[in-house]
Amino acid sequence: MNRNAVADALNRTCHCINVDRDALQDSLEERFGESGVWSRLEQSHPHLFADSPVFISAGQVAEMRAIIDAIERVVSLEAYREKVLNWAPGIGRHDQGTHGAFFGYDFHLTNDGPRLIEINTNAGGALLLLHLADAQQACCEAVENFVVGRTDIPGVERLFVDMFRNEYRALEPNRPLRRIAIVDANPNEQFLSPEFALFRRVFKRHDIDAVVAGPEQLVLDGAELHFDGSRIDLVYNRLTDFYLQSEQCRSLYAAYFANAAVVTPAPRTHALFANKRNLTLLSDSAGMREMGADEETIAVLSAAVPAARTVTPENADELWAQRKQLFFKPNWGFGSRGTYKGAKLTRKTWSAIRDQGYIAQELVPPSERLVIDAGTERALKLDLRCFTYAGDIQLLGARLYRGQTTNFRTSGGGLAAVFTAMVD
């Protein structure tokens, strides 16, 4: 039996491996530096962590790595950059030389290989997944073949910190990174706000001060960006206002243009990689050929990126007729907001979205993980995420859910650890 078949079989039948909740509690409370945080997290986020892991083969990881490499090659093409920057706001052209922290390449696993669903430039959940992966209990020989060993939490945390230091060196090669602002709108109300506290602790252990702030709390003071009167060197950007267009982001917008602080991921990074409209180029073989992509790159992306088209008044009737085979996404969308499965789309909603900047993407159903929840076997959909930096995979994670899109409201679902085969 090949490794893909073994992984598929385990995703269908393996119910005995689960999360060691005591180990997860100990790990998180040690990293948070306080007791009681686990009980509060279970009450506020009851479906944050899935009990069941997801299994994939080393071959599937290699295929996803090849897809990511191919996208990096296309994004390096000047013709591609001009196209995507032309349909993004002007701030997308400002370049601080950064790569962008915590990319998320999201895949559905199919019988024909991984299919890229979208790219996110402020992907959350990496630190939480790191602790979850460390708290799994292997149960049998088949699973042991997929479990490489206990996760090196300090080592991966150090990798993440080095990523931020590298981002800062792009603008300040001779100055140490001293203070980071983790910035999001209403940060204390964000679902993944516990991760912000974890990041503060990680940075502190590596001699970097960190604060959590809303963008309106930042002040541009001359050539420096300040929070509470102290200089901010780098902004870890968790905002979904990707181009800093709101009034609350006015100081951050000005600071970014003035290079008063490094902003990562940057508006330029979103424009080059994560604008959903970019998928219409990455899935267009003829267009990629015209932009100068090589044939190997074109072949990889043609097989991996579902066909996507911009919704226009001219093709609206055709897309409506084909809607059951399509998924509709806003160009600047995030977190499944404003997305619609074509089969469930009403004419009223269609009239509202057809002129609002949407793409129509070929529908690729997700694979499934069978779990036992409250004594009952049920199938949950799964999305696979590669967390990357500068094209390199740093961490794998999955999300288990029911419904149209990923969520954290599914009993038995949530963030899931990913086990890969040692070899193919």
Buried (B, 14 or more C-beta within 10 A) or exposed (E): EEBBEBBBEBBBEBBEBBBEEEBBBBBBBEBBEEEEBBEEBEEEBEBBBBBBBBBBBBBBBEBBBBBBBBBBBBBEBEBBBEBBBEBBBEBBEBEBEBBBBBBBBBBBBEEEBBBBBBBBBBBBBBBBBBBBBBBBEBBEEBBEBBBEEEBEBEEBBBBBBEBBBBBBBBBBEEEEBBBBBBBBBEBEEBBBBBBBBBBBBBBEBBEBBBBBBBBBBBBBEEEBBBBEEEBBBBBBBBBBBBBBBBEBBBBBBBBBBBBBBBBBBBBBBBBBBBBBBBBBBBBBBEBBEEBBBBEEBBEBBBBBBBBBBBBEEEBBEEBBEBBEEBBBBBBBBBEBEBBBBBEEBEEEEBEEBBEEBBBBBBBBEBBBBBBBBEEEEBBBBBBBBBBBBEBBBBBBBBBBBBEBBBBBEBBBBBBBBBBBBEEE
